[in-house]
């Protein structure tokens, strides 16, 4: 007797999609919370700012990348379930953007977060916010904005699903 594997694929896809959204929540939720905390801390004392920056540093360095990793793994698994070993170009473009987000975070954003946290601690020790803090926080903001922009672009690719490469040439040839 032959059973139909489709219900299992559908269930697997639904579980993967749920995990994908959990990863997205980890990634975006922490970033949004950190932005709010940091924005409020800017209006407070240097000591409060240092404590808030410590919280932002801990959450910002520990939670978004595992969330992004969960999104990447579940995205790859969903792509394999849906497209097999030859995913469309937009899926490959999303993977490239994900690698760029991770690269930017590890090489540039995380050091900027650490620097802003360091200068916030120096500010607390001196009793006033030092100018180096503002520069480090601005660098962190720009790098974080770049990552969010790449994330939004990856999401737009998932919604729009443009035809790249072979499929694009076939689509153009049929017009």
N, C-alpha and C positions, 0 to 999 in steps of 0.2 A: 504494500500500500504506500502510495506516494503522498506526502503531506505538502501543503502549500506553505512555502517559507515567507510569503508576503506579510502575514500578520506579525511575525517575529521581526522582520525588517522595519515595519511600521512602529512597533513597540520600541525597538532599539533606537530608531530615529527620534521618537518622542522623548525618550530618556536622555539622549544626547542633546537635544534641543533644550531641555530643562537644565541640564548641567551647563550648557552654553550660556544661558541667561543668568545662572548663578555666578559664573565667571565674569560676565559683563557687570553684574551688580557689584562684585568685589572690586573690579577695576574702576568703574565710574563712581560708585558710591563713596569710596574712600577719597577719591580725588575731589569730589564735590564737598565732602565734609572737611577735608583739609583746606580747601579754598575759603570756606566759611570761617573756620577756626582762625586761619591766618589773617583774614580780613578784620575780624573782631580784635585780634591781638594787636594789630597795628595801632589801634586807638587807645591801648592800655599802657601801663608802665613797662619799663624795660625788663623788670623781673617777670611780669606776666607774659610778656612777649617771649622771653627765654623758655618759660615752662610750656607755652603753647607750641613753640617751635620744636621742642623735644617731642611733644605728642605728634605733631605733623611729621617729624622725621621718622619716628617709630612706625607710624601707620603708613606713611608714604613709601618707606623702603621695604616694608614687609608684606603688604597686601595686594597692591596693584599688579605686580608681576605674576604672582600665582594665579590671580584672576585672569590675566591675559594668557598665561600658559594653559589654563583650563579651557578658555575660549579657543585657543589655537588647536589644542588636541581634539576637542569635540568638533570643531569646524573641519579638521582634516578627516576625522572619522565619518562625519555626515557627508562630506564630499565623496569619500570612498564608497559609502553606501549608495549614494545617488548616481555618481558618475563613473565609478570604477577607477581604473588606473590612468585615465585620460581626462582630467578635469578641464572645464572650459577656462579660457584665459582670465576671466574676471576672478576666478577662484585663486589662480596663481598670483594675480595682482594683489589680492587680499593677503595672501601669505607673504609676499614681498613687503607690503606695508607693515604687517605684524613684525617681521624681522627688523624693519627700520625702526619701529617703535621700541622694541627691546634694545636694539643697538644704541639708540639715542638715550634711552633711560640709563643703561649701564655705563656708557662712556661719558655722558654729559650731564644728564638730569640728576642722577644720584649724587655725583660730586657737588653739584650746585645746591642740592638740598642740605648736604652735610655742611657746606660752607655757610649757608644762611643760618643754620642751627648754631654753628660755631660763633659767628658774629653776633647772634642774638645773646649767647652766653657771655661773650665779651661785653656786650652792651649792659647786661644785667650787673656784671662785676663793676663796671664804671658808673653805673647809675643813670646812664642816658644812652639813647640809640646812636651807635657809631655809624658814620657814612658808609663804611664797608658792608654793613648789613643791607642797606638799601640796594647797593650794587649786586650783592649776591642774591637777594630776593628777586630783583628784576631779571637776572639771568635765569633763575629757577622758573619764574613766570613765563618767560619767552620759550624756554625749552619745553615746559609743560604744555604750553599752548600749541607748540609744534606737534607734540605727541597727540593731543586731543584732536587737532586738525587731521592728522593721519588716521586716527581712529574713526572720525566722522566720514572721511573719504572711503575707508574700508566698508563702513556701514552703508554708504551710498552705493558702492559697487554691489553689495549684496541685494539691495533693493532694485537698483537699475538693471543689473546684470548685462552690461554691454557685451557685444560680440567682439572679441579680439582674435587676431591671428587667422587660423584656418577657417573658423566659423565666419569671421568678418568677410573674408574674401568670397566665401560661398554665398553669404547674404547679399553682397554687392553684385555678384555674378547673376543672381536670380532677378535682380531689379531691371 
